[in-house]
Amino acid sequence: MSKPGHKIVKTDAEWRAQLSPLAYEVTRNHGTERPHSNDDFPEIPGSYHCTCCGAVLFDQADKFNAHCGWPSFNRVGGADAPVGESLDTSHGMRRTEVHCTDCGAHLGHVFPDGPPPTGLRYCINGVAIEFRPAGDDAPGDGTGAG
């Protein structure tokens, strides 16, 4: 379920009906997909949107190959991109989780080992984002498929 402070609030049943089982597990239960299972996005101009709510999160121009098995970006898609951070201490680690602030979807994590100029690597579950070519404003289908 979404938290009341989010712009988009849905019940657990509504999220389950909208999302694929894997997208639900990753975005709503803070799961992680297997590496290389959803990292084959096109290399054309466009943007990456939240699988759950369609918010613009990242830009293709900021995507790079980190050789980690998940789509990686060196920055969020603009000052108004609804990407928030929180401390994640699961699995005996200290990491910075990133999530969509519009709907609460878990996206992945951000690490301080990315390329210049930011030095950041937003390591994102491919099923948590949907690619839309430049000029395509159609809503996604909730599967997380590029």
OpenMM code with the backbone's topology and positions (N, CA, C; nanometers):
from openmm import Vec3, app, unit

residues = "MET SER LYS PRO GLY HIS LYS ILE VAL LYS THR ASP ALA GLU TRP ARG ALA GLN LEU SER PRO LEU ALA TYR GLU VAL THR ARG ASN HIS GLY THR GLU ARG PRO HIS SER ASN ASP ASP PHE PRO GLU ILE PRO GLY SER TYR HIS CYS THR CYS CYS GLY ALA VAL LEU PHE ASP GLN ALA ASP LYS PHE ASN ALA HIS CYS GLY TRP PRO SER PHE ASN ARG VAL GLY GLY ALA ASP ALA PRO VAL GLY GLU SER LEU ASP THR SER HIS GLY MET ARG ARG THR GLU VAL HIS CYS THR ASP CYS GLY ALA HIS LEU GLY HIS VAL PHE PRO ASP GLY PRO PRO PRO THR GLY LEU ARG TYR CYS ILE ASN GLY VAL ALA ILE GLU PHE ARG PRO ALA GLY ASP ASP ALA PRO GLY ASP GLY THR GLY ALA GLY".split()
positions = [
    Vec3(0.0841, -0.1184, 0.0000),
    Vec3(0.0000, 0.0000, 0.0000),
    Vec3(0.0883, 0.1244, 0.0000),
    Vec3(0.0424, 0.2283, -0.0637),
    Vec3(0.1127, 0.3569, -0.0639),
    Vec3(0.0928, 0.4241, 0.0709),
    Vec3(0.1825, 0.5133, 0.1037),
    Vec3(0.1667, 0.5910, 0.2262),
    Vec3(0.0809, 0.7130, 0.1971),
    Vec3(0.0039, 0.7603, 0.2945),
    Vec3(-0.0840, 0.8752, 0.2716),
    Vec3(-0.0131, 1.0003, 0.2217),
    Vec3(0.1152, 1.0185, 0.2482),
    Vec3(0.1869, 1.1377, 0.2054),
    Vec3(0.2223, 1.1401, 0.0574),
    Vec3(0.2051, 1.0297, -0.0111),
    Vec3(0.2370, 1.0241, -0.1539),
    Vec3(0.1250, 1.0851, -0.2365),
    Vec3(0.1610, 1.1368, -0.3547),
    Vec3(0.0610, 1.1918, -0.4468),
    Vec3(-0.0356, 1.0838, -0.4931),
    Vec3(0.0167, 0.9649, -0.5144),
    Vec3(-0.0628, 0.8539, -0.5659),
    Vec3(-0.0748, 0.7491, -0.4565),
    Vec3(-0.1966, 0.7258, -0.4124),
    Vec3(-0.2226, 0.6299, -0.3058),
    Vec3(-0.3149, 0.5212, -0.3605),
    Vec3(-0.2695, 0.3974, -0.3511),
    Vec3(-0.3488, 0.2827, -0.3951),
    Vec3(-0.3413, 0.1741, -0.2892),
    Vec3(-0.4409, 0.0880, -0.2893),
    Vec3(-0.4388, -0.0260, -0.1983),
    Vec3(-0.3440, -0.1322, -0.2530),
    Vec3(-0.3109, -0.2256, -0.1673),
    Vec3(-0.2272, -0.3367, -0.2088),
    Vec3(-0.2925, -0.4124, -0.3249),
    Vec3(-0.4216, -0.4334, -0.3176),
    Vec3(-0.4938, -0.5040, -0.4246),
    Vec3(-0.4866, -0.4272, -0.5565),
    Vec3(-0.4951, -0.2955, -0.5503),
    Vec3(-0.4855, -0.2147, -0.6725),
    Vec3(-0.3465, -0.2253, -0.7352),
    Vec3(-0.2413, -0.2219, -0.6516),
    Vec3(-0.1055, -0.2362, -0.7050),
    Vec3(-0.0879, -0.3740, -0.7674),
    Vec3(-0.1376, -0.4771, -0.7014),
    Vec3(-0.1247, -0.6139, -0.7543),
    Vec3(-0.1953, -0.6288, -0.8888),
    Vec3(-0.3100, -0.5647, -0.9034),
    Vec3(-0.3854, -0.5721, -1.0289),
    Vec3(-0.3141, -0.4971, -1.1417),
    Vec3(-0.2435, -0.3904, -1.1071),
    Vec3(-0.1777, -0.3067, -1.2079),
    Vec3(-0.0437, -0.3622, -1.2533),
    Vec3(0.0324, -0.4194, -1.1619),
    Vec3(0.1716, -0.4556, -1.1881),
    Vec3(0.1900, -0.6042, -1.2168),
    Vec3(0.2965, -0.6355, -1.2890),
    Vec3(0.3346, -0.7760, -1.3053),
    Vec3(0.3791, -0.8275, -1.1683),
    Vec3(0.3794, -0.9584, -1.1465),
    Vec3(0.4238, -1.0100, -1.0166),
    Vec3(0.5649, -0.9638, -0.9781),
    Vec3(0.6576, -0.9623, -1.0733),
    Vec3(0.7937, -0.9179, -1.0421),
    Vec3(0.7976, -0.7687, -1.0123),
    Vec3(0.7279, -0.6884, -1.0916),
    Vec3(0.7247, -0.5440, -1.0665),
    Vec3(0.6636, -0.5151, -0.9297),
    Vec3(0.5618, -0.5896, -0.8925),
    Vec3(0.5005, -0.5719, -0.7603),
    Vec3(0.6020, -0.6051, -0.6505),
    Vec3(0.6678, -0.7190, -0.6615),
    Vec3(0.7635, -0.7617, -0.5595),
    Vec3(0.8756, -0.6593, -0.5418),
    Vec3(0.9290, -0.6105, -0.6518),
    Vec3(1.0406, -0.5156, -0.6448),
    Vec3(0.9953, -0.3794, -0.5937),
    Vec3(0.8907, -0.3232, -0.6539),
    Vec3(0.8528, -0.1853, -0.6221),
    Vec3(0.7750, -0.1705, -0.4926),
    Vec3(0.6942, -0.2679, -0.4576),
    Vec3(0.6093, -0.2539, -0.3393),
    Vec3(0.6691, -0.3226, -0.2167),
    Vec3(0.7527, -0.4272, -0.2374),
    Vec3(0.8116, -0.5017, -0.1254),
    Vec3(0.9625, -0.4837, -0.1147),
    Vec3(1.0179, -0.3853, -0.1845),
    Vec3(1.1612, -0.3545, -0.1781),
    Vec3(1.2475, -0.4720, -0.2217),
    Vec3(1.2002, -0.5455, -0.3201),
    Vec3(1.2767, -0.6585, -0.3713),
    Vec3(1.3861, -0.6138, -0.4666),
    Vec3(1.4626, -0.7106, -0.5135),
    Vec3(1.5663, -0.6859, -0.6135),
    Vec3(1.5554, -0.7947, -0.7189),
    Vec3(1.5514, -0.7526, -0.8439),
    Vec3(1.5472, -0.8512, -0.9515),
    Vec3(1.6862, -0.9083, -0.9747),
    Vec3(1.6935, -1.0202, -1.0428),
    Vec3(1.8226, -1.0804, -1.0748),
    Vec3(1.8996, -0.9894, -1.1703),
    Vec3(2.0319, -0.9833, -1.1565),
    Vec3(2.1103, -0.9026, -1.2501),
    Vec3(2.0908, -0.9515, -1.3937),
    Vec3(2.0948, -0.8577, -1.4858),
    Vec3(2.0818, -0.8817, -1.6301),
    Vec3(1.9443, -0.9327, -1.6716),
    Vec3(1.8452, -0.9255, -1.5830),
    Vec3(1.7120, -0.9741, -1.6195),
    Vec3(1.6271, -0.8665, -1.6864),
    Vec3(1.6600, -0.7402, -1.6676),
    Vec3(1.5831, -0.6298, -1.7254),
    Vec3(1.6729, -0.5104, -1.7541),
    Vec3(1.7854, -0.5333, -1.8188),
    Vec3(1.8770, -0.4216, -1.8450),
    Vec3(1.8958, -0.3949, -1.9939),
    Vec3(1.8087, -0.4492, -2.0776),
    Vec3(1.8227, -0.4359, -2.2223),
    Vec3(1.7299, -0.3272, -2.2763),
    Vec3(1.7582, -0.2038, -2.2406),
    Vec3(1.6775, -0.0916, -2.2859),
    Vec3(1.7397, -0.0319, -2.4116),
    Vec3(1.6590, 0.0295, -2.4988),
    Vec3(1.7141, 0.0872, -2.6221),
    Vec3(1.8081, 0.2040, -2.5944),
    Vec3(1.9027, 0.2224, -2.6830),
    Vec3(1.9999, 0.3319, -2.6715),
    Vec3(1.9586, 0.4460, -2.7638),
    Vec3(1.8399, 0.4977, -2.7443),
    Vec3(1.7883, 0.6094, -2.8236),
    Vec3(1.7407, 0.7175, -2.7282),
    Vec3(1.7279, 0.8423, -2.7750),
    Vec3(1.6815, 0.9489, -2.6859),
    Vec3(1.5455, 0.9157, -2.6250),
    Vec3(1.5340, 0.9449, -2.4983),
    Vec3(1.4089, 0.9194, -2.4288),
    Vec3(1.4262, 0.9336, -2.2794),
    Vec3(1.3273, 0.8872, -2.2065),
    Vec3(1.3302, 0.8995, -2.0614),
    Vec3(1.2775, 0.7720, -1.9969),
    Vec3(1.3118, 0.7563, -1.8708),
    Vec3(1.2718, 0.6404, -1.7927),
    Vec3(1.1697, 0.6854, -1.6894),
    Vec3(1.0587, 0.6140, -1.6867),
    Vec3(0.9452, 0.6503, -1.6026),
    Vec3(0.9211, 0.5435, -1.4970),
    Vec3(0.8612, 0.5840, -1.3864),
    Vec3(0.8241, 0.4909, -1.2805),
    Vec3(0.7219, 0.3913, -1.3354),
    Vec3(0.7477, 0.2632, -1.3176),
    Vec3(0.6554, 0.1593, -1.3615),
    Vec3(0.5201, 0.1729, -1.2930),
    Vec3(0.5204, 0.2193, -1.1697),
    Vec3(0.3956, 0.2267, -1.0932),
    Vec3(0.3092, 0.3470, -1.1286),
    Vec3(0.3706, 0.4648, -1.1416),
    Vec3(0.2891, 0.5859, -1.1581),
    Vec3(0.3192, 0.6661, -1.2841),
    Vec3(0.4241, 0.6312, -1.3571),
    Vec3(0.4555, 0.7008, -1.4815),
    Vec3(0.5376, 0.8272, -1.4674),
    Vec3(0.5779, 0.8634, -1.3467),
    Vec3(0.6583, 0.9846, -1.3268),
    Vec3(0.7930, 0.9718, -1.3973),
    Vec3(0.8420, 1.0823, -1.4534),
    Vec3(0.9732, 1.0833, -1.5184),
    Vec3(1.0810, 1.0810, -1.4108),
    Vec3(1.1694, 0.9815, -1.4173),
    Vec3(1.2720, 0.9635, -1.3151),
    Vec3(1.4139, 0.9884, -1.3658),
    Vec3(1.4457, 0.9359, -1.4846),
    Vec3(1.5813, 0.9431, -1.5381),
    Vec3(1.5769, 0.9714, -1.6874),
    Vec3(1.6890, 1.0230, -1.7395),
    Vec3(1.7012, 1.0525, -1.8817),
    Vec3(1.8027, 0.9573, -1.9447),
    Vec3(1.7758, 0.9174, -2.0677),
    Vec3(1.8668, 0.8280, -2.1401),
    Vec3(2.0088, 0.8850, -2.1471),
    Vec3(2.0219, 1.0161, -2.1571),
    Vec3(2.1538, 1.0789, -2.1685),
    Vec3(2.2402, 1.0549, -2.0452),
    Vec3(2.1793, 1.0216, -1.9321),
    Vec3(2.2530, 1.0002, -1.8077),
    Vec3(2.2731, 0.8527, -1.7754),
    Vec3(2.2340, 0.7647, -1.8659),
    Vec3(2.2490, 0.6205, -1.8466),
    Vec3(2.3894, 0.5793, -1.8899),
    Vec3(2.4492, 0.4864, -1.8169),
    Vec3(2.5808, 0.4346, -1.8536),
    Vec3(2.5887, 0.2871, -1.8162),
    Vec3(2.6836, 0.2177, -1.8745),
    Vec3(2.7012, 0.0756, -1.8467),
    Vec3(2.7980, 0.0597, -1.7309),
    Vec3(2.7449, 0.0228, -1.6163),
    Vec3(2.8270, 0.0039, -1.4972),
    Vec3(2.8728, -0.1412, -1.4840),
    Vec3(2.8330, -0.2250, -1.5789),
    Vec3(2.8704, -0.3664, -1.5782),
    Vec3(2.8286, -0.4348, -1.4482),
    Vec3(2.7116, -0.3956, -1.3964),
    Vec3(2.6631, -0.4540, -1.2717),
    Vec3(2.5377, -0.5386, -1.2921),
    Vec3(2.4774, -0.5305, -1.4110),
    Vec3(2.3587, -0.6102, -1.4379),
    Vec3(2.2274, -0.5373, -1.4216),
    Vec3(2.2323, -0.4116, -1.3791),
    Vec3(2.1125, -0.3299, -1.3647),
    Vec3(2.1338, -0.1976, -1.4378),
    Vec3(2.0275, -0.1376, -1.4886),
    Vec3(2.0418, -0.0054, -1.5503),
    Vec3(2.1019, 0.0932, -1.4499),
    Vec3(2.1978, 0.1721, -1.4956),
    Vec3(2.2659, 0.2677, -1.4080),
    Vec3(2.2631, 0.4069, -1.4692),
    Vec3(2.2460, 0.5053, -1.3826),
    Vec3(2.2384, 0.6458, -1.4236),
    Vec3(2.3291, 0.7259, -1.3318),
    Vec3(2.3843, 0.8385, -1.3827),
    Vec3(2.4718, 0.9194, -1.2970),
    Vec3(2.4000, 1.0380, -1.2340),
    Vec3(2.2705, 1.0523, -1.2621),
    Vec3(2.1909, 1.1578, -1.1978),
    Vec3(2.0436, 1.1292, -1.2233),
    Vec3(1.9588, 1.1951, -1.1462),
    Vec3(1.8149, 1.1838, -1.1696),
    Vec3(1.7776, 1.2752, -1.2853),
    Vec3(1.6592, 1.2560, -1.3390),
    Vec3(1.6165, 1.3275, -1.4589),
    Vec3(1.5668, 1.4679, -1.4370),
    Vec3(1.6422, 1.5502, -1.3708),
    Vec3(1.6057, 1.6899, -1.3505),
    Vec3(1.5749, 1.7215, -1.2057),
    Vec3(1.5730, 1.8512, -1.1758),
    Vec3(1.5521, 1.8966, -1.0383),
    Vec3(1.4163, 1.8571, -0.9829),
    Vec3(1.3173, 1.8408, -1.0699),
    Vec3(1.1834, 1.8072, -1.0216),
    Vec3(1.1514, 1.6581, -1.0320),
    Vec3(1.2495, 1.5750, -1.0664),
    Vec3(1.2262, 1.4304, -1.0720),
    Vec3(1.1933, 1.3805, -0.9315),
    Vec3(1.0862, 1.3038, -0.9173),
    Vec3(1.0438, 1.2597, -0.7842),
    Vec3(1.1226, 1.1388, -0.7337),
    Vec3(1.2517, 1.1576, -0.7139),
    Vec3(1.3372, 1.0503, -0.6642),
    Vec3(1.3866, 1.0897, -0.5258),
    Vec3(1.3496, 1.0097, -0.4266),
    Vec3(1.3905, 1.0352, -0.2893),
    Vec3(1.4894, 0.9305, -0.2425),
    Vec3(1.5533, 0.9584, -0.1309),
    Vec3(1.6527, 0.8677, -0.0745),
    Vec3(1.6193, 0.8367, 0.0703),
    Vec3(1.6561, 0.7163, 0.1135),
    Vec3(1.6410, 0.6782, 0.2538),
    Vec3(1.7473, 0.5745, 0.2876),
    Vec3(1.7794, 0.5639, 0.4145),
    Vec3(1.8797, 0.4686, 0.4605),
    Vec3(1.8218, 0.3279, 0.4559),
    Vec3(1.8976, 0.2351, 0.4010),
    Vec3(1.8584, 0.0946, 0.3924),
    Vec3(1.9632, 0.0136, 0.4673),
    Vec3(1.9227, -0.0502, 0.5760),
    Vec3(2.0157, -0.1320, 0.6545),
    Vec3(1.9826, -0.2810, 0.6433),
    Vec3(1.9093, -0.3186, 0.5405),
    Vec3(1.8733, -0.4596, 0.5228),
    Vec3(1.9954, -0.5425, 0.4830),
    Vec3(1.9870, -0.6708, 0.5075),
    Vec3(2.0907, -0.7672, 0.4691),
    Vec3(2.2266, -0.7348, 0.5309),
    Vec3(2.2279, -0.6695, 0.6466),
    Vec3(2.3518, -0.6390, 0.7163),
    Vec3(2.4386, -0.5344, 0.6489),
    Vec3(2.3789, -0.4540, 0.5592),
    Vec3(2.4544, -0.3506, 0.4876),
    Vec3(2.3955, -0.2131, 0.5170),
    Vec3(2.4744, -0.1100, 0.4910),
    Vec3(2.4267, 0.0285, 0.4965),
    Vec3(2.4324, 0.0830, 0.3548),
    Vec3(2.3141, 0.1063, 0.2980),
    Vec3(2.3055, 0.1566, 0.1611),
    Vec3(2.2033, 0.2690, 0.1568),
    Vec3(2.2054, 0.3435, 0.0485),
    Vec3(2.1062, 0.4479, 0.0279),
    Vec3(2.0061, 0.3986, -0.0754),
    Vec3(1.8840, 0.3760, -0.0293),
    Vec3(1.7761, 0.3324, -0.1176),
    Vec3(1.7220, 0.4528, -0.1928),
    Vec3(1.6776, 0.4327, -0.3167),
    Vec3(1.6081, 0.5379, -0.3908),
    Vec3(1.4673, 0.4888, -0.4220),
    Vec3(1.3737, 0.5817, -0.4132),
    Vec3(1.2333, 0.5495, -0.4346),
    Vec3(1.1631, 0.6652, -0.5052),
    Vec3(1.0509, 0.6353, -0.5672),
    Vec3(0.9683, 0.7385, -0.6301),
    Vec3(0.8890, 0.8075, -0.5199),
    Vec3(0.9053, 0.9369, -0.5069),
    Vec3(0.8337, 1.0086, -0.4009),
    Vec3(0.6874, 1.0319, -0.4359),
    Vec3(0.6498, 1.0135, -0.5624),
    Vec3(0.5091, 1.0296, -0.5996),
    Vec3(0.4239, 0.9120, -0.5542),
    Vec3(0.4789, 0.7892, -0.5616),
    Vec3(0.3972, 0.6718, -0.5284),
    Vec3(0.4627, 0.5773, -0.4282),
    Vec3(0.5876, 0.6028, -0.3909),
    Vec3(0.6557, 0.5184, -0.2931),
    Vec3(0.7235, 0.3957, -0.3501),
    Vec3(0.7295, 0.3820, -0.4818),
    Vec3(0.7907, 0.2635, -0.5427),
    Vec3(0.9397, 0.2553, -0.5113),
    Vec3(0.9837, 0.1379, -0.4694),
    Vec3(1.1265, 0.1118, -0.4525),
    Vec3(1.1879, 0.1014, -0.5915),
    Vec3(1.2954, 0.1761, -0.6152),
    Vec3(1.3613, 0.1768, -0.7458),
    Vec3(1.4927, 0.1002, -0.7445),
    Vec3(1.5712, 0.1180, -0.6402),
    Vec3(1.7032, 0.0563, -0.6317),
    Vec3(1.7854, 0.1278, -0.5268),
    Vec3(1.9132, 0.1511, -0.5580),
    Vec3(2.0046, 0.2157, -0.4637),
    Vec3(2.0961, 0.3119, -0.5386),
    Vec3(2.1546, 0.4060, -0.4648),
    Vec3(2.2530, 0.4968, -0.5225),
    Vec3(2.3842, 0.4774, -0.4473),
    Vec3(2.4930, 0.4729, -0.5239),
    Vec3(2.6256, 0.4490, -0.4683),
    Vec3(2.7205, 0.5607, -0.5127),
    Vec3(2.8238, 0.5911, -0.4305),
    Vec3(2.9178, 0.6996, -0.4640),
    Vec3(3.0353, 0.6525, -0.5495),
    Vec3(3.0099, 0.5608, -0.6436),
    Vec3(3.1190, 0.5081, -0.7262),
    Vec3(3.0922, 0.5248, -0.8761),
    Vec3(3.0145, 0.6260, -0.9103),
    Vec3(2.9804, 0.6501, -1.0503),
    Vec3(3.0813, 0.7379, -1.1214),
    Vec3(3.0579, 0.7608, -1.2493),
    Vec3(3.1503, 0.8410, -1.3300),
    Vec3(3.1328, 0.9909, -1.3058),
    Vec3(3.2308, 1.0709, -1.3475),
    Vec3(3.2155, 1.2160, -1.3431),
    Vec3(3.0988, 1.2562, -1.4330),
    Vec3(3.0361, 1.3648, -1.4143),
    Vec3(3.0731, 1.4684, -1.3186),
    Vec3(3.0118, 1.4493, -1.1804),
    Vec3(2.9163, 1.3570, -1.1626),
    Vec3(2.8477, 1.3461, -1.0332),
    Vec3(2.9153, 1.2505, -0.9369),
    Vec3(2.9831, 1.1491, -0.9897),
    Vec3(3.0412, 1.0468, -0.9035),
    Vec3(2.9373, 0.9523, -0.8459),
    Vec3(2.8136, 0.9608, -0.8958),
    Vec3(2.7053, 0.8778, -0.8438),
    Vec3(2.6680, 0.7682, -0.9424),
    Vec3(2.6201, 0.6563, -0.8869),
    Vec3(2.5675, 0.5464, -0.9680),
    Vec3(2.4317, 0.5071, -0.9112),
    Vec3(2.3288, 0.5499, -0.9797),
    Vec3(2.1936, 0.5084, -0.9440),
    Vec3(2.1731, 0.3714, -1.0071),
    Vec3(2.1747, 0.2687, -0.9258),
    Vec3(2.1615, 0.1301, -0.9692),
    Vec3(2.0137, 0.0932, -0.9541),
    Vec3(1.9431, 0.0837, -1.0664),
    Vec3(1.7974, 0.0766, -1.0657),
    Vec3(1.7484, -0.0583, -1.1175),
    Vec3(1.6523, -0.1154, -1.0484),
    Vec3(1.5880, -0.2371, -1.0967),
    Vec3(1.5168, -0.2050, -1.2276),
    Vec3(1.5496, -0.2787, -1.3334),
    Vec3(1.4895, -0.2525, -1.4638),
    Vec3(1.3387, -0.2666, -1.4640),
    Vec3(1.2857, -0.3541, -1.3805),
    Vec3(1.1413, -0.3745, -1.3752),
    Vec3(1.0702, -0.2575, -1.3061),
    Vec3(1.1447, -0.1713, -1.2389),
    Vec3(1.0862, -0.0556, -1.1702),
    Vec3(1.0727, 0.0654, -1.2611),
    Vec3(1.1302, 0.0567, -1.3815),
    Vec3(1.1256, 0.1690, -1.4756),
    Vec3(1.0773, 0.1223, -1.6126),
    Vec3(1.0203, 0.2155, -1.6860),
    Vec3(0.9767, 0.1900, -1.8231),
    Vec3(1.0364, 0.2976, -1.9124),
    Vec3(1.0949, 0.2570, -2.0230),
    Vec3(1.1544, 0.3513, -2.1174),
    Vec3(1.0483, 0.4019, -2.2135),
    Vec3(1.0519, 0.5314, -2.2385),
    Vec3(0.9659, 0.5915, -2.3403),
    Vec3(1.0539, 0.6751, -2.4321),
    Vec3(1.0474, 0.6487, -2.5630),
    Vec3(1.1256, 0.7286, -2.6575),
    Vec3(1.0863, 0.8755, -2.6493),
    Vec3(1.1776, 0.9637, -2.6841),
    Vec3(1.1490, 1.1077, -2.6841),
    Vec3(1.0224, 1.1334, -2.7650),
    Vec3(0.9314, 1.2116, -2.7095),
    Vec3(0.8063, 1.2456, -2.7760),
    Vec3(0.6926, 1.1499, -2.7484),
    Vec3(0.7183, 1.0388, -2.6804),
    Vec3(0.6137, 0.9409, -2.6493),
    Vec3(0.5606, 0.9677, -2.5092),
    Vec3(0.4381, 1.0159, -2.5003),
    Vec3(0.3784, 1.0468, -2.3708),
    Vec3(0.2768, 0.9426, -2.3270),
    Vec3(0.2703, 0.8296, -2.3975),
    Vec3(0.1731, 0.7258, -2.3624),
    Vec3(0.2088, 0.6638, -2.2283),
    Vec3(0.1093, 0.6306, -2.1458),
    Vec3(0.1380, 0.5667, -2.0176),
    Vec3(0.1940, 0.4267, -2.0377),
    Vec3(0.2736, 0.3809, -1.9430),
    Vec3(0.3302, 0.2466, -1.9498),
    Vec3(0.2267, 0.1418, -1.9138),
    Vec3(0.2694, 0.0152, -1.9210),
    Vec3(0.1754, -0.0930, -1.8949),
    Vec3(0.1928, -0.1589, -1.7592),
    Vec3(0.2880, -0.1102, -1.6769),
    Vec3(0.3044, -0.1630, -1.5424),
    Vec3(0.3861, -0.2902, -1.5332),
    Vec3(0.4454, -0.3322, -1.6435),
    Vec3(0.5244, -0.4546, -1.6389),
    Vec3(0.6711, -0.4273, -1.6131),
    Vec3(0.7144, -0.3027, -1.6377),
    Vec3(0.8555, -0.2702, -1.6242),
    Vec3(0.9342, -0.3061, -1.7475),
    Vec3(0.8666, -0.3493, -1.8504),
    Vec3(0.9351, -0.3844, -1.9749),
    Vec3(0.9657, -0.2580, -2.0525),
    Vec3(1.0882, -0.2483, -2.1048),
    Vec3(1.1289, -0.1318, -2.1810),
    Vec3(1.0454, -0.1153, -2.2979),
] * unit.nanometer
topology = app.Topology()
chain = topology.addChain("A")
for resn in residues:
    res = topology.addResidue(resn, chain)
    for name in ("N", "CA", "C"):
        topology.addAtom(name, app.Element.getBySymbol(name[0]), res)
